[in-house]
Amino acid sequence: MEQPREHRFCPSCGTRLPWAIVLRSRPKMTRWFRGIPVISSDVPDTALRVSRYLEEFEMQAPEGSVRVPSHHVRFSVWVEDRAVCAVSIPDDEAEALAGFLQAPIAVERPTAPTG
């Protein structure tokens, strides 16, 4: 199976693809993140695809031509080879999300009883 040219990461394992097969001048950057089941009802083989749209472009969809705007990030949840939901946020919200994820996590330590 050949990797689609627009992917920079392997959709199965998330490994960065060699630059020799990836063109750098793309209207978007995409990265896959593998999910982990946490509760018994979580579906295995779930992934999060995050795409950052750098340039506006037109794409063909079954419904017709779609104009994709620039300067947003789209999150889509995939089960095996199918997107089951998606949401887009503007770049400023994506930067706020990055800050949230990079912030140190305060860990509360139990205090020793006094007395």
Summary of the structure (lengths in Angstrom):
residues: 115
radius of gyration: 18.7
end to end distance: 68.3
largest distance: 73.7
contacts: 213
relative contact order: 0.13
helix: 13%
strand: 38%
